[in-house]
Amino acid sequence: MQKIESIDNINQYEDYGYSDDMLPVEPHERDMGVFNFTTLWMGAVHNIMSYMTVAGFFALGLNVPQVISAVMISAVIVSIGFIVNGYASIKYGMPFTMLIRDQFGVKGAVIPSLIRGLIAGLVFFGTTTVVGAEAMNLIFKRIIPGYMNIGGNTTILGLDIPTMISYVFLWIVTVLLFMGGRSILDKFGSISSPIVYVLIIWAAVWAINMAGGVGAVMAYTPENEMANPMVFVACVSALVSNWAGPIVNSADFTQRAKSPRAAIIGLPLGWIISYVLFAITSVSLVAGTEIAFGEPIFNIAYAIDRMDNDFAVVALILALNVGAIAFVVFANLMPAGLQLSSLMPKWFNVKTGGFLTAIIGTLIMPWRLVEDPNALFYFYSFIGSIFGPILGIMLSSFYIERKRIIDLDNIYVKPGNNGQYENGYNIVAIAVLIISFALPMSGAFIRNSALLVNLNNYAFFSGLIISFVLYTIFYKFSNKKENTVTVNN
């Protein structure tokens, strides 16, 4: 296993004007060990959006064993993605916003940086927060008589008054936590994860008892069984797409690894453990409540609301919102802030960039996306179609083109210097990104083409494979052509 590289020219890079957030983290400054990586995502896994996604699996006809299998396969894939895409920054300590320069060029990196930081950050912030707000309604209505009648039929930006109040409340809590900085976030993660786990296990036990036992839950079959086995693959792709953004910018966390071993052991360990519990809890809540109450419940918070115990409802919904806040902060606001601060350092730092994301993420009215399961899956197909190609290009470039060796002097350049690529753009990477995004995404609109529809159904995997193959072919062809020219000369 290769060791962490020492950074020889870091003082020079600092003289060029790069901020501390953009500079490589030197080996003696790394502060994340096995335990830190194990607990990194443990709370964030248990967020309401993820549970809604699994509820959608049942709506598509998967039974309990199939749902559990889809969840655990997704966990393995996400774990592998974190490690293989995070290894470059384990070795060199760079954040994603600088690492992506190596694949797309000093100027071309703006494209994937904006995609990761703004498009995904904006939409995921808004959708996750509004789903959390709807869950908060269930708490407020239990402690404030007539809460859901506030404002009558009046709406603001298409959202009823009670939900808007809950949204603003959750928005403020999330943004204040993010603005507290990394030390506050680390403490929040270490404290909240155990609490979330205790409460989630409690919810699973309640749902299983309501359904009549483990056997009844495992035997549950949805009304419309899965007709096509490939639906299973599409479900795996959707759940992986939920975490495609963090996979793409995994460098923002692996750059702090004390050793390669810390991330390579800690990330899969924490992820698999988290998803075992997530799989058990999600099928227990979704299947158990349908068995008990005789109707499917897409939003898991409404399933919890069926409990008679007010304290239990409040505690469980708060636990899910803690997971949602962790997901929004770590996986969306922080990457968005990092990208904006790198692209426009005179205008933004990490905190102000994340704050702007939270504002715009509200103005786009994200509640339109979570009104039904179909809209949610179309959203995931879009996310998969754009993040899969970025990941494929990053992997092909680092492991095949670069052979795991990066020249930091081509990344941390003087102002006005374009680095390795003429004019600062890797045209091949940009072209591959466009092609690899257009093919899967076109299947959402051109429904009479079975090939395009299937590419869209498995958007993350389609985009990843297409971009990896195309970039590798173009690199091999270009390299062969250069060698031929050299020989002829």
N, C-alpha and C positions, 0 to 999 in steps of 0.2 A: 504494500500500500504506500503510495507516495505521501511524503510529508507536506506540511504546510509550508509555503514559500515565504521567505523573508522579503520584505519590500525595500529595495535599496534606494530608490529615488523618491521616497515619499515626501521629503522636504522640498524637493524640486517641484513635485506636483502641487504642493501647497502654495508654493510661490507663484504658480500659474493662476491661482485664484480659486481652486477647488475647495469647497467647504468641507468641514469635518464629516458631514453626512455622506459626501461623495467619495472621500478618500478610502483606500483599502484599510481594513482593520488589521493592524499588525499582530503577529502571533502572541506577543505578551499581553495584548489588550483583549484577547478573546475571553468571553465570560460564560459560554454555554457548554455545559457538560451533558452527559447521558440523561440525567434526571431532567434537566431543562428542556431538552428536545422531546423527552417522553411526555411531559406535561403540556407542551406548547399548544397543542390543538385539542386537548382532552375535553375542555369545556365547550369550545366553539363547535365541535361536532354535533352537539345536542342543541341545534337551533331549529326554530319552527319551520323555516323553509325546507330544511332537509327532511323533516318529518312529513311535510306536505308532498314532497317529491315521492317518498315511499308510499304514501297514500295513493298517489297517482299510479303506482305500479299495480296496486290491487284493482284500480279502475280499468287498467289495460288488460286485466285477466290473469295476472300471475297469482299462484297460490302461495301459501306460507313458506314451504321449503324453497320455492323459486325466488321469492323475495329475499329470504335470508341469504341464498346463494348470490344473488345479484349484489346485495350490500357488501358481502365479504369479498367478492371478486373486485368490486370497486375499491375497497380498502387496500387490497394488495396492489392494484394498479396505481393508486394515488401515492402509496408509500414508495413504490419504485420511482415514480415520477419525481417526487421530492428529492430522492437521493441522486439519481442520474443527472438531473438538471441543476441540482444544488452543489454538485461536486466541484465545479469550476471555482465557485466562491469559497468552498471549504479550503481549496488550495491557495487561492489568491486574495481572498478577503474583500472582493468587490461587491457593491450593491448591484441590484439588477439594472438600474438605470445607466450604470457605466459598463457592465458586462455586455449589455445588448449592443453597445457600440462595436464590439468585436465582430458581430455577425452582420449588422446593418450599416456600419459606418458611423463616423462621428456625427454627421448630420442626419443620415438615414435612420438613426436610432430614435429620432423624434416620433416616427410612425408607430412602432410597437409600444413605445413609452406612453404615448397618448392613448392608445388602445387599452393598455393595461391600467393606466392610472385614472383616466377619465371615463371612458365608455363603460368599462366594467365596474369601476368604483362608483360612478354615479348611479347606475342601474341597480347594482347589488345593495348599495346603501339605502336607496329609496324603497325597493321592494321588501327588503328584510325589516326595515324600520316600520313600514306600514303594516306588515303582517304582525309584528310585535305590538303595534298600537291596537290592532283589533283584539289581540289577546289581553292587553291592558284594560280594554273596555269591560271584559268579564270580571276583572278585579274591582274596578271602580263601581260597577253597577251593584256589587255586593256590599259595598261600604258607603255608597252615596245613593240614597233613595231617589229614583227618577232620573238617574244620570243619563240613561239612553234616550230620554225625552227632551234633553236640553237642545234648544234651537229649533224644535219641531222638524219641519222638512227643509230647513235652510241648509245649504251646502257651501263650502269654500273650496274652490278649484275642483269641484266634483266630489268632495269628501264631506260626509255629514259632520256636524259640529262635535258630537261626543268623540268620534274617532280622530278628528283633527286635534282636539285637546289632548287626547292620549298620544297622538303622534308628536306633538310639540313637546310634551313631557319626556317622551323617550328620546327624542332628538336632542334635547338639552342634556340629558344624562349621558348619552353616548358621546356627544361632542366634548363635554367637560372632562370625561374620562380620557379621551384622546388627547386633549390639550394638556393633561397632566404630565405627559411625557413618558418615556420608555420605562423609567423606574416605577412609576405608578402602574403602568400596564403590566409589568412583570409581577408586581405584588397582586394585582387584580386577578391575573391568571392563576397564580399559585393558590390563592385563597378561594376563588370561585369554583375551580374544578372539583374539589372534593365535595363541596356543597351540592353542586349540580348532580354529581353521581349518586349521592345518597337519596336525593329527591326523585331522580329518574328511576332508580331501582324501586322506590316506593310506588311510583306510578305504574310500573310494569306489574308488580304484585297485585295492585288494586285491579288492574284490567284483567289479569288472568283469573282472579277470584270472581269478578263479575261475569266472565265468560263461562265459568264452570270448570276451570282447571287447565293445565298445560295441554292435555290431550285435545280438548275442545278447540283451543287456539290453533294447534298444529294441524287439525283436521279441517280448518276453515277453508272454503273454496269460494271465490267470488262468483257472482251470478253469471257473468259472461266470462268463461274461461279463455285463456290465451289461445288464439287460433293459429298464430304463426310463431314458431320458435325464435325467429329473428327479433320479435318484440322484446325478448329477454335481453338481447345484445343492445337494443336501443335504450332499455332501462339502465343498463350498466353505463352506457355512454352518457346518459342524462345525469346520473349521480356523480360520475367523474367530472363532468362539465361544471358541476356545482363547485368543484375545487380546482378547476383548470387555472383560474387566475393565480391562486397561491402557488401552484406548481410552476407556472411560468416565472414568477418572481421569487422563487424559493431562495435565491441568492441573498435576499434581504435578511434572511434568518441564518442560513448556513455560513454567512461571512463571519459570524461570531462564534463558530465552533472551536472549542479548545483543541480538538483533534479530529481527524476524519472519523475515527471510531465513535466519537460522541454523537454525531449526526447519523451515521450509518446504522448504529444500533438503536439510538433513542427514537428517531422518527418512526421507523416501522413498528417498534415495540408499542409506543404510545398510540399510534394510529390503529393497529390491529386490536389492542385491548379496548380502545374507545368504540370501535365499530362492532365488536362482539356485543357489547352492551347496547349500542345503538340498534343493532339488528333485532335483539331480543325485545327491547322496549318498543320499537316502532311497530313490529308485527303484533305485539301484545295490545298496544293501545288501539291500533287501527282495526285489527281483526276482533279483538276482545270487545270493544265498544259496539261494533256492528252486530256481533252475536248477541250482546246483552240488550241492545236497544232496537235492533231490527232495521237499521238504516246505515248506509255508509256515511262517514264523516270525514270530509277532505281536510279540513283544518283541525289539526290535533288539539288545539286549544279548546275547541268546542266539545271535543270528546272529554277532556279533563273537566270541563264545566258541568258535565253530567254528575259529578261527584256531589254527595250531600254535604260533606264536610267543608265548610267555608275556609278553614285554615289550610286544608289540603289543596284546595283549588288555588288559593293565593300563592302558596309556597311553590307549587309545581309550575304555575305560569310564570312566576318570577324566575324560577330556575331556567326555564326555556328562554326567557328574555335575556338572562345573563349570558347564556350560550350564544344568543343572537348578537348581543352587544360585542362579545369577544370576536365573533366572526366579522362583524362590520369594521371594528377597529383594526384588528390585526390583518385582515385579508383585503380590506378596501380603503379605508381612510389613510392608513399608513402608506401603502403603495402609491395612492393618488398624490399624497403630499410629497413623497420622494420624487415622483416623476415631475411634478410641477416645479419643485425647487431646483431640479437639475436643468430643466428646460428654460426656466425664467428666473434665475437666481436673484436678479435685481428686484423682482416683484414678489417672489414667494420664498418662504422657508417651509419645512415639512408641516408645521402646524397650520400656517395660513393656507397652504395648498389643500390640506385635508378639510379645513373649515369651508373653503369655497366649494369643494366637492359635496359637502353636506347640504349647502344651500341649493346648488343647482340640482342635486339629486332629489330635492323636494319639488322644485319648480317643474320638473319633467312629468309630474303627476304619476309616479310609479304604480299607484294602486290600480291603474288600468291593466297592468300586467298580471296581477294575481287574482283576477276575478274568477278565473276558471282554470282547471288543470291543463286544457289545451294551450292556453296562452303561456302558461309556465313552461311547457315542453317546447314550444316554439322559441321561447327565450333561451332555453338551454341549447337548442340547436344552433342559435346565433352565436352564443358564447363558445360552444364547441367548434363551430366553423372558423372562428377567428383565433382562438387560443391554441387549438390543435396545430395549425400551420406555424405559428410562432415557435411553439415547442419543438416541432420537427426540424425547423431551420437551426435552432440553437443546438440541438443534439448532434445534427450532422456536421455543423461547423466545428464544434468543440472536439468531438470524438474522432471524426474522419478527416476533416480539412486541417485542423490544428494539431491533431494527435495529442490532445490534452496539454498543449503548451501555448501560453498566451504571452504576447509581448505587450506589457502594460504601457510602453512608450507610444504605442499606436492608439491607445485609448485615452490616456491622460496627456493631451497635447496642449501646446501653447495656444492661446486665443488666436483665431485666424488660421490655424493649421488644420488641414483636413485629414490628417492621419494616413492610413494605408491606402484608402480609396480616393481616386481622383474626384474632386468636387465634394468629397465627404459622404458619398452614397455608394453602398454595395447594390448595384442595379440588379444583380442576380437574385439576391435575397428579397428585394422588394417585388420583383416580378413573380418569384415563386410564391410569396405571400399572397399576392393578388389572385393568382391562378388557384391556389389551394383553398382560399376562402370562397371564391366564386363558384367552384364546382359543387361543394356540399350545400352551400346556402341557396343556390339556384333551385335545388330540389324542393324548397319550401314554396316556390311559386310555379315551377313547371311540373305540374302533377301528372302529366301524361307520359313522363319518362321514368320508367321503373328504375333505371340506373341512378338518375339524379335523386329520386325520392329516397332510395336506399342510402345513398351517400349522405343525405340530409338526416335520415333516421339515426345514423351512427356518426354524426358530424364530427365529434372530437377525434375519434379513431380515423375517420376518413381524411380529415385535414392533416392530422399528424403523419400518417403514412404517405400521403401524396407529397407533402412538402419535404419530408425526409428523403424520399426517393428522388424527387426532382432536383433538390439542392445537391445531393450526392452525385447525381449524373452530371449536372452542370459543372460541379467542381472537378470531377474526374476528367470530363471532356476538356475543360479549360486547362487543367494541369498537363494533360497529354499534348495539347496543342502547343503550350509553352515549351515543353521538352523537345518537341519536333523542331520548332523554330530555333532553339538553342543548338541542336545537332546540325541543322542545315547551315547555321552561321559558322 
